[in-house]
Amino acid sequence: MTKATPPRPEPATPATYEAALQELEQLVGRLESGDLPLEELMGGYQRGAQLLQFCREKLVAVESQIKVIEAGSLKTWVAE
């Protein structure tokens, strides 16, 4: 009988853009080291993709707010 690997808990969503960027930078360093086993390498790549998406979404939200400010009307930005 083959033992099933228990599912890993979903990583937490970063609290801020800066926290996500810091985690992403550390992750890239570990991935570039070449010392990770294949399973950890794949998990790291997936986490990196999640962090990158989070950062992109934050940047798009800020860019939208800047466009509103530049258009001469000020709206309160609400973080999602």
C-alpha contacts under 8 A as a table, 3 or more apart, distances in Angstrom:
res1	aa1	res2	aa2	distance
11	P	47	R	7.90
14	P	17	Y	7.27
14	P	19	A	5.95
14	P	20	A	5.37
15	A	19	A	6.46
15	A	20	A	7.60
16	T	19	A	5.16
16	T	20	A	6.34
17	Y	20	A	5.14
17	Y	21	L	6.12
17	Y	54	F	7.65
17	Y	55	C	5.85
17	Y	58	K	6.70
18	E	21	L	5.04
18	E	22	Q	6.11
19	A	22	Q	5.14
19	A	23	E	6.19
20	A	23	E	5.16
20	A	24	L	6.03
20	A	51	L	5.89
20	A	54	F	7.49
20	A	55	C	6.82
21	L	24	L	4.98
21	L	25	E	6.12
21	L	51	L	7.47
21	L	55	C	7.17
22	Q	25	E	5.15
22	Q	26	Q	6.29
23	E	26	Q	5.16
23	E	27	L	6.06
23	E	51	L	7.95
24	L	27	L	4.99
24	L	28	V	6.10
24	L	48	G	6.00
24	L	51	L	6.37
24	L	52	L	7.53
25	E	28	V	5.16
25	E	29	G	6.33
26	Q	29	G	5.14
26	Q	30	R	6.42
27	L	30	R	5.11
27	L	31	L	6.14
27	L	44	G	6.76
27	L	48	G	6.99
28	V	31	L	5.01
28	V	32	E	5.98
28	V	48	G	7.75
29	G	32	E	5.18
29	G	33	S	6.21
30	R	33	S	5.20
30	R	34	G	7.36
30	R	35	D	7.52
30	R	36	L	7.37
31	L	34	G	6.03
31	L	35	D	7.60
31	L	36	L	6.84
31	L	41	L	6.54
31	L	44	G	7.13
31	L	45	Y	7.93
33	S	36	L	7.59
36	L	40	E	5.94
36	L	41	L	5.69
37	P	40	E	5.44
37	P	41	L	6.05
38	L	41	L	4.88
38	L	42	M	6.23
39	E	42	M	5.30
39	E	43	G	6.28
40	E	43	G	4.95
40	E	44	G	5.90
41	L	44	G	5.05
41	L	45	Y	6.15
42	M	45	Y	5.04
42	M	46	Q	6.25
43	G	46	Q	5.14
43	G	47	R	6.18
44	G	47	R	5.08
44	G	48	G	5.99
45	Y	48	G	5.01
45	Y	49	A	6.26
46	Q	49	A	5.11
46	Q	50	Q	6.39
47	R	50	Q	5.02
47	R	51	L	6.19
48	G	51	L	5.08
48	G	52	L	6.02
49	A	52	L	5.06
49	A	53	Q	6.19
50	Q	53	Q	5.18
50	Q	54	F	6.25
51	L	54	F	5.02
51	L	55	C	6.21
52	L	55	C	5.15
52	L	56	R	6.15
53	Q	56	R	5.07
53	Q	57	E	6.17
54	F	57	E	5.23
54	F	58	K	6.35
55	C	58	K	5.15
55	C	59	L	6.20
56	R	59	L	5.11
56	R	60	V	6.15
57	E	60	V	5.16
57	E	61	A	6.24
58	K	61	A	5.13
58	K	62	V	6.30
59	L	62	V	5.13
59	L	63	E	6.01
60	V	63	E	4.98
60	V	64	S	6.12
61	A	64	S	5.17
61	A	65	Q	6.40
61	A	79	A	7.88
62	V	65	Q	5.03
62	V	66	I	6.24
63	E	66	I	5.07
63	E	67	K	6.28
64	S	67	K	5.13
64	S	68	V	6.43
65	Q	68	V	5.11
65	Q	69	I	6.32
65	Q	75	K	7.60
65	Q	77	W	6.44
66	I	69	I	5.01
66	I	70	E	6.02
67	K	70	E	5.06
67	K	71	A	6.10
68	V	71	A	5.12
68	V	72	G	6.82
68	V	73	S	5.92
68	V	74	L	6.26
68	V	75	K	7.02
69	I	72	G	5.42
69	I	73	S	5.53
69	I	74	L	5.18
69	I	75	K	7.52
70	E	73	S	7.43
